[in-house]
Amino acid sequence: MASSSRIFSCAAAAVLLLAGCGSAVRTGDPWAEADRIAAGISTPEFPERSVSITDFGAVAGDSLKLSGEAINLAILEMNQQGGGTVVVPDGVFYTGPITMKSNVRLHLSDGAVLKFVPDVRLYFPAVLTRWEGVDCWNARPLIYAFGETNIAITGGGTIDGGAGPDNWWKRQREIERSDFRPSPGAPEMRASRLRLLDMGENHVPMSGRIFDETDCLRPQTVNFYRCTTVLIEGVTLINSPFWVIHPLFCNDLTVRGVTIVNDGPNGDGCDPESCRNVLIEDCVFDTGDDCIAIKSGRNEDGRRWNVPSENIVVRGCTMADGHGGVVIGSEISGGFRNLFVENCRMSSPNLDRVIRIKTSTARGGLIENIYVRNVEVGQCREAVLRINLNYEPREQARRGFWPEVRNVRLENVNCASSEYALWLSGLEDRTNISGVSLSNCVFDGVETGGSHVDGLVGDIVLDGCTINGSEFSSVTD
């Protein structure tokens, strides 16, 4: 056990939880607060009128006849009429980018497929967005909205981002992550991802952060920016070029009954960033990166806006593959408060962690009030709870912004197989992980037989927990 860690008696648990730092949920019933938040989230309402995209010229089944213009015209028509539903009927409709407008629902019939064409030229001119927490003008997301209200994507159909190893995912290797020449004989260019990160660190104005067709970063599938009263329900999303659902500066967001299957690089399932009042329920995630990742901006841009994510409820979800089931970070410089995760099921040999918090001294920010209960885990690869204040230690960025994590509570979390129960990585010179509490948790099949702690970690409360069938009463290296 790390010398900086202390194990408190069960009687101390109640005192710690009542004294925990943070906002309103620290002294009351957090689950009553979760219910209040979920019940208070406004959901869209639409007039009865509807149109089909085929009324505007969309044609199914022909990859040479793109339906994007017809879909956007239908959405605009519904918006101008005061709102309604745009229906995508059964069939495969090949398309370029789609722009949502206020008071419009895009509804996919059960047999409908929107298949996005991976032709980079279709996704320009660039739009205002964020990429890995840094502000930029970049390729238009597949489905985009800016400053709209009362919008929805619903139905039992499929949104196919069209990404694969020969197009968008290949771009990740050749342009974003390595130096390249855009054409034979042209000067070598630095990887676009690294250039964007440098722009953020050096406060380059937005007029200097414009990416074009030769060096663009992969677009998100759904990016709603500064939108309110948003619903995404029922649809299946596959083959995303980048993050799948990326709400940014949004309020009152519901993601319900959605299935996300995406094994590509950076294939996060749902990433609310600087969002407030979010409900994610009854969804299925099978991803190549984090299933749900909560964010609030990276480094200088995150601190400049200083808008935390807050009040996020996750319930009834199923997670298979992923770097983490429910994750906070790493782009979390604006901070985060009030996460409630309950009644979820997670299991896969390719699920690395269940609850993960990742940040660093380049990020900074306060993360507090994390509540998790009634989670059943068949297997995860590394640890059930992973808190890391030293994420990406070689990142080239300004340092000295001290991250802090406090008031993390797990109850009735059961796991049948993992390498560690907990893995906590604190800072070397200050105790910025505190108030970690576990009650009635069962950790079986723990390969190492214990947990890992490095750096300085504060109070850890264990109440009625077992590890490999024995009392879990200490945290060991």
PyMOL commands that set and color helices and strands:
alter all, ss='L'
color gray80, all
select helices_A, chain A and resi 11-19+24-26+30-40+53-56+68-80+120-123+168-176+192-201+206-208+299-305
alter helices_A, ss='H'
color red, helices_A
select strands_A, chain A and resi 6-8+50-52+84-88+91-95+98-99+104-108+112-116+127-131+134-138+143-146+149-155+158-160+222-225+228-233+236-238+245-248+251-256+259-262+276-281+284-287+292-294+309-315+318-319+326-329+336-346+353-358+366-377+383-388+404-415+420-425+433-439+442-443+452-454+459-463+466-467+470-471
alter strands_A, ss='S'
color yellow, strands_A
deselect
rebuild
show_as cartoon
